[in-house]
């Protein structure tokens, strides 16, 4: 019960996503959080919006009190992410344009999304979770 977190990179995303999708029926909410990789020298993401949003999202998910599966998908370093042919930019399932992007995954499709500079706003995270405020 509670929050379960899986991590994936571009290299192992398909296997991680397959596992995530197979376990989806066991959770009240299934989320994918697309993030920029952490810089090894600082252990923080190169993406300032990711640095701001991730702790707010994690705190909200822990407070949510329901079974939540979170797949954190690390998009690579800045040059990798900035490539217009990045796999998650061109994947018709996700169409990720910015990091961070938080997606609620239901019935094998995107049910809700929160992107970029709004990803740290608690009321918007609540809306993605399906909470009414």
LOVODO-583223 format. One record per residue: chain; residue number from 1; x, y, z of N, C-alpha, C in turn; residue in three letters. Coordinates in steps of 0.05 Angstrom, whole numbers. Each point is the difference from the previous one (the first is absolute). Example, Ala and Ser with C-alpha at 12.3 -4.5 7.8 and 13.67 -1.06 7.14 Angstrom:
BEGIN
KOLTI  bavex  doba    n.c1    n.c2    n.c3   ca.c1   ca.c2   ca.c3    c.c1    c.c2    c.c3  filo
KOLTI      A     1     264    -114     156     -18      24       0      18      24       0   ALA
KOLTI      A     2      -7      21     -14      16      24       1     -15      22      14   SER
This chain:
BEGIN
KOLTI  bavex  doba    n.c1    n.c2    n.c3   ca.c1   ca.c2   ca.c3    c.c1    c.c2    c.c3  filo
KOLTI      A     1      17     -24       0     -17      24       0      17      25       0   UNK
KOLTI      A     2     -10      22     -10      15      24       0      14       5     -26   UNK
KOLTI      A     3      22      14       1      15       8     -24      21     -20      -7   UNK
KOLTI      A     4      -1      -9     -25      21     -18     -11      14      15     -23   UNK
KOLTI      A     5      26      -1       0      15      15     -19      18     -19     -16   UNK
KOLTI      A     6      -1       3     -27      18     -14     -18      16      22     -15   UNK
KOLTI      A     7      25      -6      -7      16      19     -15       7     -12     -27   UNK
KOLTI      A     8       1      17     -20       8     -10     -27      17      22     -14   UNK
KOLTI      A     9      16      -9     -18      15      19     -17      -9      -4     -29   UNK
KOLTI      A    10      10      16     -18      -7      -4     -28       8     -28      -9   UNK
KOLTI      A    11      23     -10       9      10     -26      -8     -17     -23       9   UNK
KOLTI      A    12     -12       1      24     -15     -22      10     -30       6       4   UNK
KOLTI      A    13      -9      22     -12     -27       9       3     -21     -21      -9   UNK
KOLTI      A    14       4     -12     -23     -21     -18     -10      -5     -23      19   UNK
KOLTI      A    15      21     -12      11      -4     -22      20     -13      10      26   UNK
KOLTI      A    16       9      24       9     -11      11      24     -30       8      -4   UNK
KOLTI      A    17      -6      11     -23     -27       7      -6     -18     -25      -2   UNK
KOLTI      A    18      10     -21     -12     -15     -25      -2      -7     -10      28   UNK
KOLTI      A    19      19       0      18      -5      -9      27     -20      19      14   UNK
KOLTI      A    20       3      25      -4     -18      20      11     -29      -5     -10   UNK
KOLTI      A    21      -3      -4     -26     -26      -4     -12     -13     -26      10   UNK
KOLTI      A    22      16     -21       4     -11     -25      10     -10       2      29   UNK
KOLTI      A    23      12      17      15      -8       4      28     -21      21       4   UNK
KOLTI      A    24      -8      14     -21     -18      23       2     -27      -7      13   UNK
KOLTI      A    25     -11     -24      -6     -26      -7      11       1      -3      31   UNK
KOLTI      A    26      23      -3      11       3      -3      29       0      27      15   UNK
KOLTI      A    27      -1      22     -14       3      26      13     -24      18      -6   UNK
KOLTI      A    28      -5      18      19     -22      19      -5       8      20     -21   UNK
KOLTI      A    29      26       9       1      10      20     -19      27      -9     -10   UNK
KOLTI      A    30       4       3     -26      26      -6     -13      10      25     -14   UNK
KOLTI      A    31      25       8       8      11      25     -11      28      -5     -12   UNK
KOLTI      A    32       6      16     -20      27       1     -11      10      28       3   UNK
KOLTI      A    33      23       3      11      12      26       3      26       1     -17   UNK
KOLTI      A    34      -1      16     -21      23       3     -18      17      23      11   UNK
KOLTI      A    35      26      -7       5      18      19      13      27       1     -16   UNK
KOLTI      A    36      14      22       4      28       2     -10      18     -16      19   UNK
KOLTI      A    37      21     -12     -10      19     -15      16      13      17      21   UNK
KOLTI      A    38       9     -12      21      16      14      20      28       4     -10   UNK
KOLTI      A    39      11      24       6      28       6      -6      17     -13      22   UNK
KOLTI      A    40      19     -18      -8      16     -14      20      15      19      19   UNK
KOLTI      A    41       7      23      -9      16      18      17     -17      14      22   UNK
KOLTI      A    42     -26       2      -5     -18      13      20     -21     -18      12   UNK
KOLTI      A    43      -4     -23     -13     -22     -19       6     -27      13      -2   UNK
KOLTI      A    44      -2      22     -16     -26      13      -6      -4      -1     -30   UNK
KOLTI      A    45     -24       1      -8      -6       0     -29      10      25     -13   UNK
KOLTI      A    46       9      -3     -25       8      24     -16     -25      18      -5   UNK
KOLTI      A    47     -24     -11       4     -25      14      -6     -10      13      26   UNK
KOLTI      A    48       1      27       1      -8      14      25     -29      -5       7   UNK
KOLTI      A    49     -18      -2     -20     -28      -6       7      -3     -28      12   UNK
KOLTI      A    50      17     -19      -8      -1     -27      11       9       1      30   UNK
KOLTI      A    51      20      16       5      10       2      28     -22      12      18   UNK
KOLTI      A    52     -15      18     -11     -22      13      16     -23     -20       2   UNK
KOLTI      A    53      -8     -13     -21     -25     -15      -1       2     -28      14   UNK
KOLTI      A    54      22     -14      -4       1     -28       9      -6      -3      30   UNK
KOLTI      A    55      13      16      18      -7      -4      29     -29       7       6   UNK
KOLTI      A    56     -11      20     -13     -28       7       5     -19     -23      -9   UNK
KOLTI      A    57       6     -11     -23     -16     -23     -10       2     -23      19   UNK
KOLTI      A    58      25      -7       8       3     -23      18     -14       4      26   UNK
KOLTI      A    59       2      24      11     -14       6      26     -31      -4      -4   UNK
KOLTI      A    60     -10      11     -22     -29      -3      -5      -8     -29      -3   UNK
KOLTI      A    61      16     -15     -14      -7     -29      -4       1     -15      27   UNK
KOLTI      A    62      19       7      17       1     -14      26     -24       8      17   UNK
KOLTI      A    63      -9      24      -2     -24       9      15     -26     -10     -11   UNK
KOLTI      A    64       0      -9     -25     -24      -8     -15     -15     -23      14   UNK
KOLTI      A    65      15     -18      12     -12     -21      16     -12     -23     -16   UNK
KOLTI      A    66       5      -2     -25     -10     -22     -17      23     -14     -13   UNK
KOLTI      A    67      -5     -23     -11      21     -15     -14       7      15     -26   UNK
KOLTI      A    68      24       9      -2      10      15     -23      26     -13     -10   UNK
KOLTI      A    69       1      -4     -26      25      -9     -12      11      24     -16   UNK
KOLTI      A    70      25       7       5      13      21     -14      24     -11     -15   UNK
KOLTI      A    71       0       4     -26      23      -7     -17      15      26      -5   UNK
KOLTI      A    72      24       3      12      16      24      -6      17      -7     -24   UNK
KOLTI      A    73      -3      15     -21      13      -5     -26      21      23      -4   UNK
KOLTI      A    74      25      -7       1      22      19      -3       8       3     -29   UNK
KOLTI      A    75      -3      24     -11       2       6     -29      28       2     -10   UNK
KOLTI      A    76      20      -1      17      27       4      -8      10      28       7   UNK
KOLTI      A    77      25       5     -10      11      27       5     -13      20     -18   UNK
KOLTI      A    78       7      25       3     -14      21     -15       3      -3     -30   UNK
KOLTI      A    79      24      -6     -11       2      -4     -29     -17     -24     -10   UNK
KOLTI      A    80      -1     -21      16     -16     -23      -8     -30       8      -1   UNK
KOLTI      A    81      -9      14      21     -28       8       1      -6      20     -23   UNK
KOLTI      A    82      18      18      -6      -5      21     -20      -1     -11     -28   UNK
KOLTI      A    83       7     -25      -5      -1     -11     -27     -30      -3      -8   UNK
KOLTI      A    84      -8      12     -22     -28      -1      -8     -10     -29      -5   UNK
KOLTI      A    85      19     -18      -4      -8     -28      -4       2     -17      26   UNK
KOLTI      A    86       2      13      23       0     -15      25     -24     -19       0   UNK
KOLTI      A    87       4     -25       8     -21     -20      -1     -27       9      13   UNK
KOLTI      A    88       1      15      21     -25       7      14     -14      24     -13   UNK
KOLTI      A    89      15      15     -15     -12      23     -15     -16     -11     -24   UNK
KOLTI      A    90      10     -22     -12     -13     -10     -24     -18     -24       5   UNK
KOLTI      A    91      -1     -10      25     -17     -22       7     -29      10       1   UNK
KOLTI      A    92     -17     -11     -17     -28       9      -1     -16      -5      25   UNK
KOLTI      A    93      10     -18      17     -14      -5      26       3      24      19   UNK
KOLTI      A    94      23      12       0       7      20      20       2      28     -10   UNK
KOLTI      A    95      12       4     -23       5      26     -12      10      21      20   UNK
KOLTI      A    96      22      -8      13      11      18      21      15      23     -14   UNK
KOLTI      A    97      -8      24       7      12      24     -12      20      13      20   UNK
KOLTI      A    98      -5      -3      26      16      13      20       5     -19      23   UNK
KOLTI      A    99      21       5      15       4     -13      26       0      22      20   UNK
KOLTI      A   100     -12      -5      23     -15     -24       7     -27      -1     -13   UNK
KOLTI      A   101      -9     -25      -5     -28      -5      -8     -10     -23      17   UNK
KOLTI      A   102     -23       4      13     -13     -20      16     -25      -9     -15   UNK
KOLTI      A   103      -1     -27      -4     -23     -11     -15     -14     -21      17   UNK
KOLTI      A   104     -27       2       1     -16     -22      12      -7     -19     -23   UNK
KOLTI      A   105       8     -25       4      -4     -21     -20     -23     -18       8   UNK
KOLTI      A   106     -21       0     -17     -24     -17       5      -8     -13     -26   UNK
KOLTI      A   107      -9     -25       2     -10     -14     -23      18       3     -25   UNK
KOLTI      A   108      26      -4       5      20       0     -21       2      27     -15   UNK
KOLTI      A   109      -6      22      13       3      26     -13       3      22      21   UNK
KOLTI      A   110       7      24      -9       3      23      17     -28      10       8   UNK
KOLTI      A   111      -5       0      27     -26      10      10       2      29       9   UNK
KOLTI      A   112      24       9       8       5      27       9      29       6      -2   UNK
KOLTI      A   113       7      25      -2      28       7      -1       5      28      12   UNK
KOLTI      A   114      24       3      10       8      25      12      29       5      -9   UNK
KOLTI      A   115       6      23     -11      25       4     -13      16      24      11   UNK
KOLTI      A   116      26      -3      -2      19      21       1      -3      17      26   UNK
KOLTI      A   117      -3      26      -3       1      19      22     -24      -2      18   UNK
KOLTI      A   118     -21     -15      -7     -24      -4      17       2     -25      17   UNK
KOLTI      A   119      20     -16      -5       1     -27      13       4       1      30   UNK
KOLTI      A   120       6      23      12       4       2      29     -24      11      14   UNK
KOLTI      A   121     -22       6     -14     -23      12      11     -18     -22      12   UNK
KOLTI      A   122      -3       0      26     -14     -21      14     -28      -4     -10   UNK
KOLTI      A   123     -15      21      -5     -28      -3      -9      -1     -14     -27   UNK
KOLTI      A   124      20       5     -17       1     -12     -26       8     -30       2   UNK
KOLTI      A   125      18      -6      19       7     -28       5     -24     -14      10   UNK
KOLTI      A   126     -16      12      18     -25     -12      10     -19      -6     -23   UNK
KOLTI      A   127      -2      18     -20     -17      -4     -22       9     -24     -17   UNK
KOLTI      A   128      26      -4      -4      10     -23     -14      -7     -26      15   UNK
KOLTI      A   129       1       2      26      -7     -24      17     -30      -6       0   UNK
KOLTI      A   130     -16      19     -10     -28      -4      -1     -14      10      26   UNK
KOLTI      A   131      15      15      16     -12      11      24     -16      24      -7   UNK
KOLTI      A   132     -23       3      11     -16      25      -5       5      19      23   UNK
KOLTI      A   133       6      25      -7       5      20      20     -19      23      -3   UNK
